[in-house]
Amino acid sequence: MVVPKLKFIRTLWGAEAQFSTDINVLLAEIHRLGYAGVEVTLSDIHRISANDPDAFHRALKTHQLDLVGLAQTNYPTYKDGTWEDLPIDQHITNLDIHLKEFLPYNPIHINIQGGQDSWSREENEEFIEKALEVQAKYPQLTASHETHRTRVLYNPFITAHLIKRFPNLRITADYSHFVLVCERLLNHATDDERFRLFASRVDHLHARVGTAEHPQISNPRESPIECEQMQRWWEMIWDAQKDREWITLVPEYGPAPYAMTADIDVWALTNQEMERQKKNYYEWASKNQK
């Protein structure tokens, strides 16, 4: 058996402030470090291309990087402290706009941060049903919904319900949000059953280690229990995805307030996580290749 290729994707979130605001300098370094692509929002693209409509697309091509689009159906979690309570149909309209606008950039995948955590179970179901209908309008795009705070998939229990309810629902796994929302490491036997259920539905992985009290760690050596637990979940995903050509992984560590303090070198932490996952994936692949 040949295991899938692991494609590392670098989020643009915080990267410009951490390394360079010159998109060509930044993407050249991302390519040099070994990333296969970048994950960006439409607002990133619009800002970078404000004075030159083709600037971002040209930079991607020049530096041989794939694109993963990040579609947010309302404001990001942190944007000047704002949050919008929008009706379901507005979220759906926003999703449609995002998918349509990402098309010209030929993304290899779309990561959807969709809906909001204030809805009832019935509203969550309505949103996912309508979102899947919108996604079906764009068969050339693959898309998955992220397990993210403030969104529909903000905890493992509603996520498990919706996965069972909708066989076509695919997810982006960012399990650090589950640990923080539930304020525990989720290492009970019944938790393992849920994570095994999730594994076969994952199309995109955000590999950030978090704790019961913080969205991300500052140093893997200082959080061995959390690193070990999350690695188990990530390897469940790899076990369930052996028939794929490639798997995408984003070592996603963000600036403050995700980082515990503003002086943490998040650029270095992100790259360190990529190298750690290269080693872990190699060890996993060695056990699974025949």
Contacts in CASP RR format, 6 or more apart in sequence:
PFRMAT RR
TARGET T0000
AUTHOR 0000-0000-0000
METHOD contacts of the structure
MODEL  1
MVVPKLKFIRTLWGAEAQFSTDINVLLAEIHRLGYAGVEVTLSDIHRISA
NDPDAFHRALKTHQLDLVGLAQTNYPTYKDGTWEDLPIDQHITNLDIHLK
EFLPYNPIHINIQGGQDSWSREENEEFIEKALEVQAKYPQLTASHETHRT
RVLYNPFITAHLIKRFPNLRITADYSHFVLVCERLLNHATDDERFRLFAS
RVDHLHARVGTAEHPQISNPRESPIECEQMQRWWEMIWDAQKDREWITLV
PEYGPAPYAMTADIDVWALTNQEMERQKKNYYEWASKNQK
1 242 0 8 1.000
1 288 0 8 1.000
1 289 0 8 1.000
1 290 0 8 1.000
2 289 0 8 1.000
3 238 0 8 1.000
3 242 0 8 1.000
3 284 0 8 1.000
3 285 0 8 1.000
3 288 0 8 1.000
3 289 0 8 1.000
4 238 0 8 1.000
4 241 0 8 1.000
4 242 0 8 1.000
4 244 0 8 1.000
4 245 0 8 1.000
4 246 0 8 1.000
4 247 0 8 1.000
5 245 0 8 1.000
5 246 0 8 1.000
5 247 0 8 1.000
6 246 0 8 1.000
6 247 0 8 1.000
6 249 0 8 1.000
6 277 0 8 1.000
6 278 0 8 1.000
6 281 0 8 1.000
7 36 0 8 1.000
7 37 0 8 1.000
7 66 0 8 1.000
7 246 0 8 1.000
7 247 0 8 1.000
7 248 0 8 1.000
7 249 0 8 1.000
8 34 0 8 1.000
8 35 0 8 1.000
8 36 0 8 1.000
8 37 0 8 1.000
8 248 0 8 1.000
8 249 0 8 1.000
8 250 0 8 1.000
8 251 0 8 1.000
8 274 0 8 1.000
8 277 0 8 1.000
8 278 0 8 1.000
9 35 0 8 1.000
9 36 0 8 1.000
9 37 0 8 1.000
9 38 0 8 1.000
9 39 0 8 1.000
9 66 0 8 1.000
9 68 0 8 1.000
9 248 0 8 1.000
9 249 0 8 1.000
9 250 0 8 1.000
10 30 0 8 1.000
10 33 0 8 1.000
10 35 0 8 1.000
10 37 0 8 1.000
10 38 0 8 1.000
10 39 0 8 1.000
10 250 0 8 1.000
10 251 0 8 1.000
10 270 0 8 1.000
11 38 0 8 1.000
11 39 0 8 1.000
11 40 0 8 1.000
11 70 0 8 1.000
11 250 0 8 1.000
11 252 0 8 1.000
11 254 0 8 1.000
11 270 0 8 1.000
12 38 0 8 1.000
12 39 0 8 1.000
12 40 0 8 1.000
12 41 0 8 1.000
12 44 0 8 1.000
13 39 0 8 1.000
13 252 0 8 1.000
13 254 0 8 1.000
13 255 0 8 1.000
14 254 0 8 1.000
14 255 0 8 1.000
14 266 0 8 1.000
15 26 0 8 1.000
15 30 0 8 1.000
15 267 0 8 1.000
16 23 0 8 1.000
16 26 0 8 1.000
17 255 0 8 1.000
18 255 0 8 1.000
18 265 0 8 1.000
18 266 0 8 1.000
18 267 0 8 1.000
19 25 0 8 1.000
19 26 0 8 1.000
19 29 0 8 1.000
19 267 0 8 1.000
20 26 0 8 1.000
20 29 0 8 1.000
23 48 0 8 1.000
23 55 0 8 1.000
23 56 0 8 1.000
23 59 0 8 1.000
24 59 0 8 1.000
24 62 0 8 1.000
24 63 0 8 1.000
27 38 0 8 1.000
27 59 0 8 1.000
27 60 0 8 1.000
27 62 0 8 1.000
27 63 0 8 1.000
27 65 0 8 1.000
28 63 0 8 1.000
30 37 0 8 1.000
30 38 0 8 1.000
30 63 0 8 1.000
30 65 0 8 1.000
31 63 0 8 1.000
31 64 0 8 1.000
31 65 0 8 1.000
33 271 0 8 1.000
33 274 0 8 1.000
34 274 0 8 1.000
35 65 0 8 1.000
35 274 0 8 1.000
36 65 0 8 1.000
36 66 0 8 1.000
36 248 0 8 1.000
37 65 0 8 1.000
37 66 0 8 1.000
37 67 0 8 1.000
37 68 0 8 1.000
38 60 0 8 1.000
38 65 0 8 1.000
38 66 0 8 1.000
38 67 0 8 1.000
38 68 0 8 1.000
39 67 0 8 1.000
39 68 0 8 1.000
39 69 0 8 1.000
39 70 0 8 1.000
39 111 0 8 1.000
39 250 0 8 1.000
39 252 0 8 1.000
40 56 0 8 1.000
40 67 0 8 1.000
40 68 0 8 1.000
40 69 0 8 1.000
40 70 0 8 1.000
41 69 0 8 1.000
41 70 0 8 1.000
41 71 0 8 1.000
41 72 0 8 1.000
41 76 0 8 1.000
42 71 0 8 1.000
42 98 0 8 1.000
42 101 0 8 1.000
42 102 0 8 1.000
44 56 0 8 1.000
45 56 0 8 1.000
45 105 0 8 1.000
48 55 0 8 1.000
48 56 0 8 1.000
48 59 0 8 1.000
49 55 0 8 1.000
49 56 0 8 1.000
49 57 0 8 1.000
56 105 0 8 1.000
57 104 0 8 1.000
57 105 0 8 1.000
60 66 0 8 1.000
60 67 0 8 1.000
60 105 0 8 1.000
66 107 0 8 1.000
66 108 0 8 1.000
67 102 0 8 1.000
67 105 0 8 1.000
67 106 0 8 1.000
67 107 0 8 1.000
67 108 0 8 1.000
68 107 0 8 1.000
68 108 0 8 1.000
68 109 0 8 1.000
68 110 0 8 1.000
68 111 0 8 1.000
68 204 0 8 1.000
68 248 0 8 1.000
68 250 0 8 1.000
69 102 0 8 1.000
69 105 0 8 1.000
69 107 0 8 1.000
69 109 0 8 1.000
69 110 0 8 1.000
69 111 0 8 1.000
70 110 0 8 1.000
70 111 0 8 1.000
70 113 0 8 1.000
71 94 0 8 1.000
71 95 0 8 1.000
71 98 0 8 1.000
71 99 0 8 1.000
71 102 0 8 1.000
71 110 0 8 1.000
71 111 0 8 1.000
71 112 0 8 1.000
71 113 0 8 1.000
71 114 0 8 1.000
71 143 0 8 1.000
72 94 0 8 1.000
72 98 0 8 1.000
72 113 0 8 1.000
72 114 0 8 1.000
73 86 0 8 1.000
73 91 0 8 1.000
73 92 0 8 1.000
73 94 0 8 1.000
73 95 0 8 1.000
73 98 0 8 1.000
73 112 0 8 1.000
73 113 0 8 1.000
73 114 0 8 1.000
73 115 0 8 1.000
74 83 0 8 1.000
74 84 0 8 1.000
74 86 0 8 1.000
74 90 0 8 1.000
74 91 0 8 1.000
74 94 0 8 1.000
74 114 0 8 1.000
74 115 0 8 1.000
74 116 0 8 1.000
75 82 0 8 1.000
75 83 0 8 1.000
75 84 0 8 1.000
76 113 0 8 1.000
77 83 0 8 1.000
77 148 0 8 1.000
77 149 0 8 1.000
77 150 0 8 1.000
78 257 0 8 1.000
83 150 0 8 1.000
85 116 0 8 1.000
85 118 0 8 1.000
86 94 0 8 1.000
86 116 0 8 1.000
88 115 0 8 1.000
88 119 0 8 1.000
88 123 0 8 1.000
88 126 0 8 1.000
88 127 0 8 1.000
88 130 0 8 1.000
89 130 0 8 1.000
91 114 0 8 1.000
91 115 0 8 1.000
91 116 0 8 1.000
91 127 0 8 1.000
91 131 0 8 1.000
92 127 0 8 1.000
92 130 0 8 1.000
92 131 0 8 1.000
92 134 0 8 1.000
95 112 0 8 1.000
95 114 0 8 1.000
95 131 0 8 1.000
95 134 0 8 1.000
96 134 0 8 1.000
96 137 0 8 1.000
98 110 0 8 1.000
99 110 0 8 1.000
99 134 0 8 1.000
99 135 0 8 1.000
99 137 0 8 1.000
99 138 0 8 1.000
99 141 0 8 1.000
99 143 0 8 1.000
100 138 0 8 1.000
102 110 0 8 1.000
102 141 0 8 1.000
103 138 0 8 1.000
103 140 0 8 1.000
103 141 0 8 1.000
107 141 0 8 1.000
108 142 0 8 1.000
108 248 0 8 1.000
109 141 0 8 1.000
109 142 0 8 1.000
109 143 0 8 1.000
109 144 0 8 1.000
109 203 0 8 1.000
109 204 0 8 1.000
109 248 0 8 1.000
110 141 0 8 1.000
110 142 0 8 1.000
110 143 0 8 1.000
110 144 0 8 1.000
111 143 0 8 1.000
111 144 0 8 1.000
111 146 0 8 1.000
111 172 0 8 1.000
111 204 0 8 1.000
112 131 0 8 1.000
112 143 0 8 1.000
112 144 0 8 1.000
112 145 0 8 1.000
112 146 0 8 1.000
112 172 0 8 1.000
113 145 0 8 1.000
113 146 0 8 1.000
113 148 0 8 1.000
113 151 0 8 1.000
114 127 0 8 1.000
114 131 0 8 1.000
114 145 0 8 1.000
114 146 0 8 1.000
114 148 0 8 1.000
114 151 0 8 1.000
114 152 0 8 1.000
114 153 0 8 1.000
115 127 0 8 1.000
115 151 0 8 1.000
115 152 0 8 1.000
116 150 0 8 1.000
116 151 0 8 1.000
116 152 0 8 1.000
117 149 0 8 1.000
117 150 0 8 1.000
117 151 0 8 1.000
117 152 0 8 1.000
117 154 0 8 1.000
119 127 0 8 1.000
119 152 0 8 1.000
121 158 0 8 1.000
121 161 0 8 1.000
124 152 0 8 1.000
124 158 0 8 1.000
124 162 0 8 1.000
125 162 0 8 1.000
125 165 0 8 1.000
125 166 0 8 1.000
127 152 0 8 1.000
128 145 0 8 1.000
128 152 0 8 1.000
128 162 0 8 1.000
128 165 0 8 1.000
128 166 0 8 1.000
128 169 0 8 1.000
129 166 0 8 1.000
131 145 0 8 1.000
132 166 0 8 1.000
132 168 0 8 1.000
132 169 0 8 1.000
135 141 0 8 1.000
135 143 0 8 1.000
142 170 0 8 1.000
142 203 0 8 1.000
143 170 0 8 1.000
143 203 0 8 1.000
144 170 0 8 1.000
144 171 0 8 1.000
144 172 0 8 1.000
144 202 0 8 1.000
144 203 0 8 1.000
144 204 0 8 1.000
145 151 0 8 1.000
145 152 0 8 1.000
145 153 0 8 1.000
145 169 0 8 1.000
145 170 0 8 1.000
145 171 0 8 1.000
145 172 0 8 1.000
146 153 0 8 1.000
146 171 0 8 1.000
146 172 0 8 1.000
146 174 0 8 1.000
146 204 0 8 1.000
146 206 0 8 1.000
147 153 0 8 1.000
147 154 0 8 1.000
147 156 0 8 1.000
147 159 0 8 1.000
147 171 0 8 1.000
147 172 0 8 1.000
147 173 0 8 1.000
147 174 0 8 1.000
147 175 0 8 1.000
147 177 0 8 1.000
147 178 0 8 1.000
147 198 0 8 1.000
148 154 0 8 1.000
148 174 0 8 1.000
148 177 0 8 1.000
149 177 0 8 1.000
149 180 0 8 1.000
149 181 0 8 1.000
149 215 0 8 1.000
152 158 0 8 1.000
152 162 0 8 1.000
153 159 0 8 1.000
153 162 0 8 1.000
153 171 0 8 1.000
154 177 0 8 1.000
154 181 0 8 1.000
155 178 0 8 1.000
155 181 0 8 1.000
155 182 0 8 1.000
156 178 0 8 1.000
156 182 0 8 1.000
156 186 0 8 1.000
156 191 0 8 1.000
156 194 0 8 1.000
156 195 0 8 1.000
156 198 0 8 1.000
157 194 0 8 1.000
159 171 0 8 1.000
159 178 0 8 1.000
159 194 0 8 1.000
159 198 0 8 1.000
160 194 0 8 1.000
160 197 0 8 1.000
160 198 0 8 1.000
162 169 0 8 1.000
163 169 0 8 1.000
163 171 0 8 1.000
163 197 0 8 1.000
163 198 0 8 1.000
163 201 0 8 1.000
164 197 0 8 1.000
169 201 0 8 1.000
170 201 0 8 1.000
170 202 0 8 1.000
170 203 0 8 1.000
171 198 0 8 1.000
171 201 0 8 1.000
171 202 0 8 1.000
171 203 0 8 1.000
172 202 0 8 1.000
172 203 0 8 1.000
172 204 0 8 1.000
172 205 0 8 1.000
172 206 0 8 1.000
173 198 0 8 1.000
173 202 0 8 1.000
173 204 0 8 1.000
173 205 0 8 1.000
173 206 0 8 1.000
173 233 0 8 1.000
173 234 0 8 1.000
173 237 0 8 1.000
174 206 0 8 1.000
174 208 0 8 1.000
174 252 0 8 1.000
175 186 0 8 1.000
175 195 0 8 1.000
175 230 0 8 1.000
175 233 0 8 1.000
176 206 0 8 1.000
176 208 0 8 1.000
176 209 0 8 1.000
176 210 0 8 1.000
176 215 0 8 1.000
176 216 0 8 1.000
176 230 0 8 1.000
177 215 0 8 1.000
178 186 0 8 1.000
179 185 0 8 1.000
179 186 0 8 1.000
179 210 0 8 1.000
179 211 0 8 1.000
179 212 0 8 1.000
179 226 0 8 1.000
180 210 0 8 1.000
180 211 0 8 1.000
180 212 0 8 1.000
180 213 0 8 1.000
180 214 0 8 1.000
180 215 0 8 1.000
182 212 0 8 1.000
183 212 0 8 1.000
183 213 0 8 1.000
184 212 0 8 1.000
185 211 0 8 1.000
185 212 0 8 1.000
185 225 0 8 1.000
185 226 0 8 1.000
185 229 0 8 1.000
186 195 0 8 1.000
186 229 0 8 1.000
187 229 0 8 1.000
195 233 0 8 1.000
195 236 0 8 1.000
196 236 0 8 1.000
196 240 0 8 1.000
198 236 0 8 1.000
198 237 0 8 1.000
199 233 0 8 1.000
199 236 0 8 1.000
199 237 0 8 1.000
199 239 0 8 1.000
199 240 0 8 1.000
199 241 0 8 1.000
200 240 0 8 1.000
200 241 0 8 1.000
202 237 0 8 1.000
202 240 0 8 1.000
202 241 0 8 1.000
203 248 0 8 1.000
204 248 0 8 1.000
204 250 0 8 1.000
205 234 0 8 1.000
205 237 0 8 1.000
205 247 0 8 1.000
205 248 0 8 1.000
205 249 0 8 1.000
205 250 0 8 1.000
206 250 0 8 1.000
206 252 0 8 1.000
207 230 0 8 1.000
207 234 0 8 1.000
207 249 0 8 1.000
207 250 0 8 1.000
207 251 0 8 1.000
207 252 0 8 1.000
207 273 0 8 1.000
207 277 0 8 1.000
208 215 0 8 1.000
208 216 0 8 1.000
208 251 0 8 1.000
208 252 0 8 1.000
208 253 0 8 1.000
208 273 0 8 1.000
209 216 0 8 1.000
209 217 0 8 1.000
209 220 0 8 1.000
209 223 0 8 1.000
209 226 0 8 1.000
209 227 0 8 1.000
209 230 0 8 1.000
209 273 0 8 1.000
210 216 0 8 1.000
210 217 0 8 1.000
210 223 0 8 1.000
210 226 0 8 1.000
210 230 0 8 1.000
211 217 0 8 1.000
211 223 0 8 1.000
211 226 0 8 1.000
214 260 0 8 1.000
215 258 0 8 1.000
216 253 0 8 1.000
216 254 0 8 1.000
216 258 0 8 1.000
216 259 0 8 1.000
216 260 0 8 1.000
217 223 0 8 1.000
217 226 0 8 1.000
217 227 0 8 1.000
218 259 0 8 1.000
218 260 0 8 1.000
218 261 0 8 1.000
218 264 0 8 1.000
218 269 0 8 1.000
219 269 0 8 1.000
220 227 0 8 1.000
220 272 0 8 1.000
220 273 0 8 1.000
220 276 0 8 1.000
231 280 0 8 1.000
234 277 0 8 1.000
234 280 0 8 1.000
235 280 0 8 1.000
235 284 0 8 1.000
237 247 0 8 1.000
238 247 0 8 1.000
238 281 0 8 1.000
238 284 0 8 1.000
238 288 0 8 1.000
239 288 0 8 1.000
241 247 0 8 1.000
242 288 0 8 1.000
249 277 0 8 1.000
249 281 0 8 1.000
251 270 0 8 1.000
251 271 0 8 1.000
251 273 0 8 1.000
251 274 0 8 1.000
251 277 0 8 1.000
252 270 0 8 1.000
253 259 0 8 1.000
253 266 0 8 1.000
253 269 0 8 1.000
253 270 0 8 1.000
253 273 0 8 1.000
254 266 0 8 1.000
254 270 0 8 1.000
255 262 0 8 1.000
255 266 0 8 1.000
256 262 0 8 1.000
256 264 0 8 1.000
259 266 0 8 1.000
END
